[in-house]
Amino acid sequence: MNATSRRAKIEAMLAEDPKDDFLRYSLAMEMRKEGEHESSIKQLAELTRQEKPYVAAFFMAAQQLVELDRIPAARTFLREGIDEARLQGDHHAAAEMSEFLSQIGELGE
């Protein structure tokens, strides 16, 4: 299955259930693969601002922002994501984001 058909299938499923967080996250990942970074980051940011934020979205947004050399924005997503992961009891995600935050600590301001 190529990326276009995978994206089309995700979009079709989202048309039926536009509030499905996993599908919205999956769409953002497809956008990333297709080089649509701004659209992907926007979609991920929306997932982080929900009543119950989607924890993985913080990490994926931060990773893309680092790739785009937008380090301060990546740090913000990571710090917020770590806090949210802890609130939701997702200690594994908090640890992964903490590790990534320490890895980018040396990168530009």
N, CA, C and O atoms as a GROMACS GRO file, in nm:
protein
  436
    1MET      N    1   0.086  -0.117   0.000
    1MET     CA    2   0.000   0.000   0.000
    1MET      C    3   0.090   0.123   0.000
    1MET      O    4   0.179   0.134   0.084
    2ASN      N    5   0.069   0.215  -0.092
    2ASN     CA    6   0.152   0.334  -0.095
    2ASN      C    7   0.096   0.440  -0.002
    2ASN      O    8  -0.015   0.428   0.049
    3ALA      N    9   0.177   0.547   0.020
    3ALA     CA   10   0.140   0.650   0.118
    3ALA      C   11   0.010   0.720   0.078
    3ALA      O   12  -0.072   0.751   0.164
    4THR      N   13  -0.009   0.745  -0.051
    4THR     CA   14  -0.129   0.816  -0.094
    4THR      C   15  -0.254   0.736  -0.062
    4THR      O   16  -0.352   0.791  -0.012
    5SER      N   17  -0.252   0.607  -0.091
    5SER     CA   18  -0.371   0.527  -0.062
    5SER      C   19  -0.392   0.513   0.089
    5SER      O   20  -0.506   0.510   0.135
    6ARG      N   21  -0.284   0.504   0.165
    6ARG     CA   22  -0.296   0.495   0.311
    6ARG      C   23  -0.358   0.625   0.364
    6ARG      O   24  -0.447   0.621   0.449
    7ARG      N   25  -0.310   0.737   0.314
    7ARG     CA   26  -0.364   0.866   0.357
    7ARG      C   27  -0.511   0.878   0.317
    7ARG      O   28  -0.594   0.923   0.396
    8ALA      N   29  -0.543   0.837   0.196
    8ALA     CA   30  -0.682   0.844   0.150
    8ALA      C   31  -0.774   0.759   0.238
    8ALA      O   32  -0.885   0.800   0.270
    9LYS      N   33  -0.726   0.641   0.277
    9LYS     CA   34  -0.806   0.555   0.364
    9LYS      C   35  -0.826   0.620   0.501
    9LYS      O   36  -0.936   0.615   0.558
   10ILE      N   37  -0.720   0.680   0.554
   10ILE     CA   38  -0.731   0.747   0.684
   10ILE      C   39  -0.830   0.863   0.674
   10ILE      O   40  -0.915   0.882   0.761
   11GLU      N   41  -0.818   0.942   0.566
   11GLU     CA   42  -0.909   1.055   0.548
   11GLU      C   43  -1.054   1.009   0.535
   11GLU      O   44  -1.146   1.074   0.585
   12ALA      N   45  -1.075   0.897   0.468
   12ALA     CA   46  -1.211   0.844   0.453
   12ALA      C   47  -1.266   0.799   0.589
   12ALA      O   48  -1.383   0.824   0.619
   13MET      N   49  -1.183   0.735   0.668
   13MET     CA   50  -1.228   0.693   0.801
   13MET      C   51  -1.254   0.815   0.890
   13MET      O   52  -1.347   0.814   0.970
   14LEU      N   53  -1.171   0.918   0.876
   14LEU     CA   54  -1.192   1.041   0.954
   14LEU      C   55  -1.320   1.112   0.914
   14LEU      O   56  -1.384   1.175   0.998
   15ALA      N   57  -1.359   1.101   0.789
   15ALA     CA   58  -1.484   1.162   0.744
   15ALA      C   59  -1.602   1.099   0.820
   15ALA      O   60  -1.701   1.166   0.847
   16GLU      N   61  -1.590   0.971   0.852
   16GLU     CA   62  -1.695   0.901   0.926
   16GLU      C   63  -1.686   0.927   1.076
   16GLU      O   64  -1.787   0.927   1.146
   17ASP      N   65  -1.563   0.949   1.126
   17ASP     CA   66  -1.542   0.969   1.270
   17ASP      C   67  -1.435   1.075   1.291
   17ASP      O   68  -1.321   1.042   1.326
   18PRO      N   69  -1.470   1.203   1.271
   18PRO     CA   70  -1.370   1.310   1.275
   18PRO      C   71  -1.305   1.334   1.412
   18PRO      O   72  -1.206   1.406   1.421
   19LYS      N   73  -1.360   1.276   1.515
   19LYS     CA   74  -1.304   1.297   1.649
   19LYS      C   75  -1.211   1.183   1.693
   19LYS      O   76  -1.163   1.183   1.806
   20ASP      N   77  -1.186   1.087   1.606
   20ASP     CA   78  -1.101   0.974   1.640
   20ASP      C   79  -0.955   1.022   1.650
   20ASP      O   80  -0.892   1.054   1.549
   21ASP      N   81  -0.904   1.027   1.772
   21ASP     CA   82  -0.770   1.080   1.794
   21ASP      C   83  -0.662   0.997   1.724
   21ASP      O   84  -0.567   1.054   1.669
   22PHE      N   85  -0.675   0.866   1.726
   22PHE     CA   86  -0.574   0.784   1.662
   22PHE      C   87  -0.570   0.809   1.511
   22PHE      O   88  -0.462   0.816   1.452
   23LEU      N   89  -0.686   0.823   1.448
   23LEU     CA   90  -0.690   0.852   1.305
   23LEU      C   91  -0.630   0.990   1.276
   23LEU      O   92  -0.558   1.007   1.177
   24ARG      N   93  -0.660   1.087   1.360
   24ARG     CA   94  -0.605   1.222   1.341
   24ARG      C   95  -0.453   1.219   1.355
   24ARG      O   96  -0.382   1.284   1.279
   25TYR      N   97  -0.404   1.144   1.452
   25TYR     CA   98  -0.261   1.126   1.472
   25TYR      C   99  -0.199   1.055   1.351
   25TYR      O  100  -0.093   1.095   1.303
   26SER      N  101  -0.266   0.951   1.303
   26SER     CA  102  -0.218   0.877   1.186
   26SER      C  103  -0.210   0.967   1.063
   26SER      O  104  -0.115   0.959   0.985
   27LEU      N  105  -0.309   1.053   1.046
   27LEU     CA  106  -0.306   1.147   0.934
   27LEU      C  107  -0.186   1.240   0.946
   27LEU      O  108  -0.119   1.267   0.846
   28ALA      N  109  -0.160   1.288   1.065
   28ALA     CA  110  -0.044   1.375   1.086
   28ALA      C  111   0.086   1.302   1.050
   28ALA      O  112   0.177   1.362   0.993
   29MET      N  113   0.094   1.174   1.082
   29MET     CA  114   0.215   1.096   1.050
   29MET      C  115   0.228   1.077   0.898
   29MET      O  116   0.339   1.080   0.845
   30GLU      N  117   0.117   1.059   0.830
   30GLU     CA  118   0.121   1.049   0.684
   30GLU      C  119   0.165   1.182   0.622
   30GLU      O  120   0.244   1.184   0.528
   31MET      N  121   0.114   1.290   0.675
   31MET     CA  122   0.155   1.422   0.627
   31MET      C  123   0.306   1.440   0.644
   31MET      O  124   0.374   1.492   0.555
   32ARG      N  125   0.357   1.396   0.758
   32ARG     CA  126   0.501   1.405   0.782
   32ARG      C  127   0.578   1.327   0.677
   32ARG      O  128   0.675   1.377   0.620
   33LYS      N  129   0.534   1.204   0.651
   33LYS     CA  130   0.602   1.121   0.551
   33LYS      C  131   0.603   1.188   0.414
   33LYS      O  132   0.697   1.172   0.337
   34GLU      N  133   0.496   1.262   0.385
   34GLU     CA  134   0.484   1.328   0.255
   34GLU      C  135   0.552   1.466   0.253
   34GLU      O  136   0.545   1.537   0.153
   35GLY      N  137   0.618   1.501   0.362
   35GLY     CA  138   0.690   1.628   0.368
   35GLY      C  139   0.602   1.748   0.397
   35GLY      O  140   0.648   1.862   0.383
   36GLU      N  141   0.480   1.726   0.437
   36GLU     CA  142   0.388   1.835   0.471
   36GLU      C  143   0.402   1.865   0.621
   36GLU      O  144   0.309   1.844   0.699
   37HIS      N  145   0.519   1.914   0.658
   37HIS     CA  146   0.551   1.931   0.799
   37HIS      C  147   0.461   2.032   0.871
   37HIS      O  148   0.417   2.006   0.983
   38GLU      N  149   0.434   2.144   0.808
   38GLU     CA  150   0.350   2.245   0.875
   38GLU      C  151   0.210   2.191   0.902
   38GLU      O  152   0.154   2.213   1.010
   39SER      N  153   0.152   2.122   0.805
   39SER     CA  154   0.019   2.062   0.824
   39SER      C  155   0.023   1.955   0.932
   39SER      O  156  -0.069   1.945   1.014
   40SER      N  157   0.128   1.876   0.932
   40SER     CA  158   0.143   1.770   1.031
   40SER      C  159   0.155   1.830   1.171
   40SER      O  160   0.087   1.786   1.264
   41ILE      N  161   0.242   1.928   1.186
   41ILE     CA  162   0.261   1.991   1.317
   41ILE      C  163   0.132   2.057   1.365
   41ILE      O  164   0.098   2.050   1.483
   42LYS      N  165   0.060   2.120   1.273
   42LYS     CA  166  -0.068   2.183   1.311
   42LYS      C  167  -0.166   2.078   1.362
   42LYS      O  168  -0.232   2.099   1.464
   43GLN      N  169  -0.175   1.966   1.292
   43GLN     CA  170  -0.265   1.858   1.333
   43GLN      C  171  -0.224   1.803   1.471
   43GLN      O  172  -0.308   1.778   1.556
   44LEU      N  173  -0.094   1.784   1.491
   44LEU     CA  174  -0.045   1.735   1.619
   44LEU      C  175  -0.072   1.836   1.730
   44LEU      O  176  -0.111   1.798   1.841
   45ALA      N  177  -0.051   1.963   1.701
   45ALA     CA  178  -0.076   2.067   1.801
   45ALA      C  179  -0.223   2.067   1.844
   45ALA      O  180  -0.254   2.085   1.962
   46GLU      N  181  -0.312   2.047   1.749
   46GLU     CA  182  -0.455   2.039   1.783
   46GLU      C  183  -0.482   1.923   1.879
   46GLU      O  184  -0.562   1.935   1.971
   47LEU      N  185  -0.414   1.812   1.857
   47LEU     CA  186  -0.432   1.697   1.945
   47LEU      C  187  -0.379   1.724   2.086
   47LEU      O  188  -0.426   1.664   2.183
   48THR      N  189  -0.282   1.814   2.098
   48THR     CA  190  -0.226   1.844   2.230
   48THR      C  191  -0.313   1.943   2.308
   48THR      O  192  -0.296   1.958   2.428
   49ARG      N  193  -0.405   2.010   2.239
   49ARG     CA  194  -0.488   2.112   2.304
   49ARG      C  195  -0.630   2.064   2.336
   49ARG      O  196  -0.716   2.144   2.370
   50GLN      N  197  -0.653   1.936   2.326
   50GLN     CA  198  -0.785   1.881   2.355
   50GLN      C  199  -0.807   1.875   2.506
   50GLN      O  200  -0.716   1.896   2.585
   51GLU      N  201  -0.932   1.846   2.542
   51GLU     CA  202  -0.964   1.830   2.684
   51GLU      C  203  -0.873   1.724   2.748
   51GLU      O  204  -0.820   1.745   2.858
   52LYS      N  205  -0.855   1.612   2.680
   52LYS     CA  206  -0.756   1.512   2.722
   52LYS      C  207  -0.651   1.503   2.610
   52LYS      O  208  -0.671   1.433   2.511
   53PRO      N  209  -0.540   1.576   2.627
   53PRO     CA  210  -0.439   1.579   2.520
   53PRO      C  211  -0.388   1.439   2.484
   53PRO      O  212  -0.379   1.350   2.567
   54TYR      N  213  -0.355   1.425   2.356
   54TYR     CA  214  -0.301   1.300   2.302
   54TYR      C  215  -0.150   1.305   2.321
   54TYR      O  216  -0.080   1.375   2.248
   55VAL      N  217  -0.099   1.232   2.418
   55VAL     CA  218   0.039   1.244   2.463
   55VAL      C  219   0.141   1.224   2.351
   55VAL      O  220   0.238   1.299   2.342
   56ALA      N  221   0.122   1.125   2.267
   56ALA     CA  222   0.220   1.098   2.161
   56ALA      C  223   0.236   1.216   2.066
   56ALA      O  224   0.341   1.232   2.004
   57ALA      N  225   0.134   1.298   2.054
   57ALA     CA  226   0.140   1.413   1.963
   57ALA      C  227   0.246   1.514   2.006
   57ALA      O  228   0.309   1.578   1.921
   58PHE      N  229   0.267   1.529   2.136
   58PHE     CA  230   0.370   1.621   2.184
   58PHE      C  231   0.508   1.577   2.133
   58PHE      O  232   0.586   1.657   2.083
   59PHE      N  233   0.536   1.448   2.147
   59PHE     CA  234   0.666   1.393   2.109
   59PHE      C  235   0.688   1.401   1.959
   59PHE      O  236   0.796   1.441   1.914
   60MET      N  237   0.588   1.363   1.882
   60MET     CA  238   0.603   1.365   1.736
   60MET      C  239   0.617   1.508   1.683
   60MET      O  240   0.694   1.532   1.590
   61ALA      N  241   0.545   1.602   1.741
   61ALA     CA  242   0.560   1.742   1.700
   61ALA      C  243   0.700   1.789   1.731
   61ALA      O  244   0.763   1.856   1.649
   62ALA      N  245   0.750   1.756   1.849
   62ALA     CA  246   0.885   1.797   1.888
   62ALA      C  247   0.990   1.738   1.794
   62ALA      O  248   1.084   1.807   1.754
   63GLN      N  249   0.975   1.612   1.759
   63GLN     CA  250   1.072   1.550   1.667
   63GLN      C  251   1.075   1.622   1.533
   63GLN      O  252   1.182   1.649   1.479
   64GLN      N  253   0.958   1.654   1.480
   64GLN     CA  254   0.955   1.725   1.352
   64GLN      C  255   1.017   1.864   1.365
   64GLN      O  256   1.091   1.908   1.278
   65LEU      N  257   0.987   1.932   1.474
   65LEU     CA  258   1.041   2.066   1.494
   65LEU      C  259   1.193   2.063   1.503
   65LEU      O  260   1.259   2.155   1.454
   66VAL      N  261   1.250   1.961   1.564
   66VAL     CA  262   1.396   1.947   1.568
   66VAL      C  263   1.449   1.928   1.426
   66VAL      O  264   1.549   1.989   1.388
   67GLU      N  265   1.382   1.843   1.348
   67GLU     CA  266   1.424   1.822   1.209
   67GLU      C  267   1.422   1.953   1.129
   67GLU      O  268   1.503   1.972   1.038
   68LEU      N  269   1.330   2.042   1.165
   68LEU     CA  270   1.316   2.171   1.096
   68LEU      C  271   1.402   2.279   1.163
   68LEU      O  272   1.393   2.396   1.127
   69ASP      N  273   1.484   2.239   1.260
   69ASP     CA  274   1.574   2.329   1.333
   69ASP      C  275   1.498   2.437   1.410
   69ASP      O  276   1.542   2.552   1.418
   70ARG      N  277   1.384   2.400   1.464
   70ARG     CA  278   1.303   2.491   1.546
   70ARG      C  279   1.306   2.439   1.690
   70ARG      O  280   1.207   2.395   1.746
   71ILE      N  281   1.426   2.448   1.745
   71ILE     CA  282   1.456   2.387   1.875
   71ILE      C  283   1.374   2.446   1.990
   71ILE      O  284   1.320   2.369   2.069
   72PRO      N  285   1.362   2.578   2.004
   72PRO     CA  286   1.284   2.630   2.116
   72PRO      C  287   1.139   2.581   2.115
   72PRO      O  288   1.084   2.548   2.220
   73ALA      N  289   1.078   2.574   1.998
   73ALA     CA  290   0.940   2.524   1.989
   73ALA      C  291   0.935   2.376   2.027
   73ALA      O  292   0.840   2.331   2.092
   74ALA      N  293   1.036   2.300   1.986
   74ALA     CA  294   1.042   2.158   2.021
   74ALA      C  295   1.051   2.142   2.172
   74ALA      O  296   0.984   2.057   2.230
   75ARG      N  297   1.134   2.223   2.235
   75ARG     CA  298   1.148   2.216   2.382
   75ARG      C  299   1.014   2.244   2.450
   75ARG      O  300   0.979   2.177   2.548
   76THR      N  301   0.941   2.341   2.399
   76THR     CA  302   0.810   2.374   2.458
   76THR      C  303   0.716   2.254   2.449
   76THR      O  304   0.652   2.218   2.548
   77PHE      N  305   0.708   2.192   2.332
   77PHE     CA  306   0.622   2.074   2.317
   77PHE      C  307   0.665   1.963   2.414
   77PHE      O  308   0.582   1.897   2.475
   78LEU      N  309   0.795   1.944   2.427
   78LEU     CA  310   0.844   1.837   2.514
   78LEU      C  311   0.812   1.865   2.660
   78LEU      O  312   0.767   1.775   2.731
   79ARG      N  313   0.835   1.986   2.705
   79ARG     CA  314   0.807   2.019   2.845
   79ARG      C  315   0.658   2.002   2.876
   79ARG      O  316   0.620   1.944   2.978
   80GLU      N  317   0.574   2.052   2.786
   80GLU     CA  318   0.429   2.036   2.806
   80GLU      C  319   0.389   1.889   2.798
   80GLU      O  320   0.304   1.843   2.874
   81GLY      N  321   0.451   1.816   2.707
   81GLY     CA  322   0.421   1.674   2.691
   81GLY      C  323   0.462   1.592   2.811
   81GLY      O  324   0.390   1.499   2.852
   82ILE      N  325   0.576   1.624   2.869
   82ILE     CA  326   0.621   1.553   2.989
   82ILE      C  327   0.521   1.575   3.102
   82ILE      O  328   0.483   1.480   3.171
   83ASP      N  329   0.480   1.699   3.121
   83ASP     CA  330   0.382   1.729   3.226
   83ASP      C  331   0.252   1.654   3.203
   83ASP      O  332   0.195   1.595   3.295
   84GLU      N  333   0.204   1.656   3.079
   84GLU     CA  334   0.077   1.589   3.048
   84GLU      C  335   0.089   1.438   3.063
   84GLU      O  336  -0.001   1.373   3.116
   85ALA      N  337   0.200   1.382   3.017
   85ALA     CA  338   0.220   1.237   3.030
   85ALA      C  339   0.217   1.196   3.177
   85ALA      O  340   0.158   1.094   3.213
   86ARG      N  341   0.281   1.274   3.261
   86ARG     CA  342   0.280   1.244   3.405
   86ARG      C  343   0.139   1.253   3.462
   86ARG      O  344   0.098   1.169   3.542
   87LEU      N  345   0.065   1.358   3.420
   87LEU     CA  346  -0.073   1.372   3.467
   87LEU      C  347  -0.158   1.251   3.429
   87LEU      O  348  -0.245   1.208   3.505
   88GLN      N  349  -0.131   1.197   3.309
   88GLN     CA  350  -0.209   1.082   3.260
   88GLN      C  351  -0.152   0.949   3.307
   88GLN      O  352  -0.205   0.843   3.274
   89GLY      N  353  -0.044   0.953   3.384
   89GLY     CA  354   0.017   0.830   3.435
   89GLY      C  355   0.097   0.754   3.332
   89GLY      O  356   0.123   0.635   3.349
   90ASP      N  357   0.136   0.821   3.224
   90ASP     CA  358   0.214   0.756   3.118
   90ASP      C  359   0.362   0.785   3.142
   90ASP      O  360   0.421   0.872   3.078
   91HIS      N  361   0.420   0.711   3.235
   91HIS     CA  362   0.557   0.736   3.276
   91HIS      C  363   0.658   0.700   3.168
   91HIS      O  364   0.765   0.760   3.159
   92HIS      N  365   0.624   0.603   3.086
   92HIS     CA  366   0.712   0.565   2.975
   92HIS      C  367   0.726   0.681   2.876
   92HIS      O  368   0.837   0.716   2.835
   93ALA      N  369   0.614   0.741   2.838
   93ALA     CA  370   0.619   0.855   2.745
   93ALA      C  371   0.692   0.973   2.808
   93ALA      O  372   0.769   1.041   2.740
   94ALA      N  373   0.667   0.998   2.936
   94ALA     CA  374   0.736   1.108   3.004
   94ALA      C  375   0.887   1.086   3.003
   94ALA      O  376   0.963   1.180   2.980
   95ALA      N  377   0.929   0.963   3.026
   95ALA     CA  378   1.071   0.931   3.025
   95ALA      C  379   1.132   0.948   2.886
   95ALA      O  380   1.241   1.002   2.872
   96GLU      N  381   1.061   0.901   2.783
   96GLU     CA  382   1.111   0.916   2.645
   96GLU      C  383   1.127   1.063   2.608
   96GLU      O  384   1.227   1.102   2.549
   97MET      N  385   1.027   1.144   2.643
   97MET     CA  386   1.034   1.286   2.610
   97MET      C  387   1.143   1.355   2.692
   97MET      O  388   1.209   1.446   2.641
   98SER      N  389   1.161   1.314   2.817
   98SER     CA  390   1.267   1.372   2.900
   98SER      C  391   1.404   1.342   2.839
   98SER      O  392   1.491   1.429   2.834
   99GLU      N  393   1.422   1.219   2.794
   99GLU     CA  394   1.548   1.180   2.730
   99GLU      C  395   1.573   1.262   2.604
   99GLU      O  396   1.684   1.310   2.581
  100PHE      N  397   1.470   1.277   2.523
  100PHE     CA  398   1.485   1.355   2.399
  100PHE      C  399   1.515   1.502   2.432
  100PHE      O  400   1.597   1.565   2.366
  101LEU      N  401   1.449   1.554   2.533
  101LEU     CA  402   1.474   1.693   2.574
  101LEU      C  403   1.620   1.709   2.616
  101LEU      O  404   1.683   1.809   2.582
  102SER      N  405   1.674   1.614   2.690
  102SER     CA  406   1.815   1.623   2.730
  102SER      C  407   1.907   1.610   2.609
  102SER      O  408   2.013   1.673   2.605
  103GLN      N  409   1.869   1.531   2.510
  103GLN     CA  410   1.952   1.515   2.390
  103GLN      C  411   1.958   1.644   2.308
  103GLN      O  412   2.061   1.675   2.248
  104ILE      N  413   1.849   1.720   2.305
  104ILE     CA  414   1.850   1.843   2.226
  104ILE      C  415   1.896   1.963   2.308
  104ILE      O  416   1.901   2.076   2.258
  105GLY      N  417   1.930   1.939   2.435
  105GLY     CA  418   1.975   2.046   2.522
  105GLY      C  419   2.095   2.121   2.470
  105GLY      O  420   2.112   2.240   2.499
  106GLU      N  421   2.179   2.055   2.394
  106GLU     CA  422   2.300   2.117   2.342
  106GLU      C  423   2.276   2.191   2.211
  106GLU      O  424   2.362   2.266   2.166
  107LEU      N  425   2.161   2.171   2.151
  107LEU     CA  426   2.133   2.232   2.021
  107LEU      C  427   2.100   2.380   2.035
  107LEU      O  428   2.072   2.429   2.145
  108GLY      N  429   2.104   2.451   1.923
  108GLY     CA  430   2.086   2.595   1.919
  108GLY      C  431   1.962   2.647   1.988
  108GLY      O  432   1.863   2.577   2.006
  109GLU      N  433   1.972   2.770   2.023
  109GLU     CA  434   1.862   2.839   2.090
  109GLU      C  435   1.771   2.892   1.984
  109GLU      O  436   1.670   2.955   2.015
   0.00000   0.00000   0.00000
